[in-house]
Amino acid sequence: MQNFGESIRKEKPLRTIALKTGGREIGYAVLEGSQLLLFGVRRLKGRGAREMGVHLRRFVEQLAIGFRATVLVGERRLGRDRRRRPSSFERELRDSARSLKARVRLLPVALVKQTLTGDPNASTRQVAETIVESYPYLSRYLRIDVRTRKWYWYKMFEAVSLGITAHEQRSKERVMRALRAVGGVHKGA
């Protein structure tokens, strides 16, 4: 039987690409564990959903190949109907992950907000301010764009929050798996 430390060390570092779509812009963040490697907002080219979907897929694949991503994370949109069809973004994400041999995690917004702020109804601004506590160099992106009167970087903050939450969830899973391996916790716990 192996010890707990050996079980945890056998795991590869989690390389995550988190994406937040909506409209013509996509927020993205690349994390290794909880370390933020790259972040930003990208405007999708094309006219119509099909062309933007192609551009999104190319962009995701370039990021995933360049950073050797193991997980692609997106937002799960919850509707009233449990049998709802996946959105075009979810389909593109799953197709990209399949071709890259990466896993996909779709996280509900309430879970992300609960994980980061402790409040499932927190505003995007509150989530962003919580992120800035851990990554102070992101504070400059909290400002509202003077020209458009919009908060341009909110999608980037949402992508970072998705990536952090995916890391937290995966870390908990790894610890539980390692504890089960050494006989410390039963599957039902």
C-alpha positions, 0 to 999 in steps of 0.5 A: 500500500502506498502512502498519501504523499506518493498518491498525490505526487503521481498526478500530473499538474492540471493545465486548464483553459477556461472560456467564457463566451457571450456575444462576439467576445470570449474571455479566456484564462490559462492556468497551471494549477492555481497559477495564472499563465495567460488571460484576456478577451478575444473578439470572434471573427465572422458573421453569424454563429457558424463562422464565429464557432469555427473561429472559436474552435481554432482559437481554443485548439491553438491555446490547447496545443500551445499550452498542452491543456488537460482540461477545457472549462466552460460555463454550464447554462442551466435552463428550465428544461433538464433535457435541453440541448447543448449550446453551440459553445458546449458542442464546440468545446466538446468537439475540440476536447475530443480532438485534443484528448482533453477533458471538458468541465462545464460548471454552473455559475452559482457553483463558481460564485459559491466557491469564490465568494461564499455567495451563490448570488454574488455579482460579477463585480464581487467575484472579480474583486475576490479574484484580485485578492489572489491576483493583485496584478489584475486590479487594473482591469476592474476599471470601466472603459471610459469610451464605451461605459462598459466593463470590457474585461468582465468576461476575462474575470469570469473565465479566470473564476471558472478556471480557479473553480475547476482547479478547486474541484479537481484538487478535492477529487485528487485528495479524495482519490488519494485518501481512498488509495491509502484506505483513509476514506470510503467511496461514500464519504 
